Amino acid sequence: MTRHIDWPENVFYHCRIPGADRDAVLLLGIEPNLRWRTFGEKIIGLAQELGVEMVVTLGALLADVPHTRPAPVTGSATDPKLIDELGLEASRYEGPTGIVGVVHDACRAAELRSVSLWAAVPHYVSLAPSPRAALALCQRLGELLDTQIDTSELEDASATYAEQVSEAVATDEETAAYVQELEQRVDALEEAEQLPSGDSIAAELTRYLREHDARTRDDDEDDVARG
């Protein structure tokens, strides 16, 4: 047999938006390991060359949300006018960042409007792709672009995803009780016509990671003690 290296790549695609007076340029790829500033400059350079008016990034984060409910989406932007127009939030995050933060900072420096959308994914199924989160992001993106995105395949995949995860959760009483608690929390928020803010989801994520780290350290200490 012969073998070859399959190099990872970042690819730009162009598409027309039906019924809209603008086109879209899509970037699909992976986060580079090196030269983030150069990577960001390349993206901004191409955006300026093509006359891009707004940059939108899509991502997901782990949070205390149930898989049986639509994935909540939070958005942030650095342009005050854009924040008001789209009903987003000003980004107040301070701490470590990834390539998304680098790209948005490059947009800010180039005075290019940018939006960051994040869908919350249940942390107890973090290893499985979440079509429910992808569906929520596409729906929110459609609102930003003022167009209808065909999400029929994602809707079918979301239903299958919920069924499969529910079957797995049902095999563990503790997890099932936890999911039920999350569902009750979401239902209470909906009844009060309140949606979790970006800050609350970030706080939940921080709390979960802190507790996870603590449990990991305890397990490591137990292993050392037994060793």
Order of alpha helices (4+ residues) and beta strands (2+ residues): beta-beta-alpha-beta-beta-alpha-beta-alpha-beta-alpha-alpha-alpha-alpha
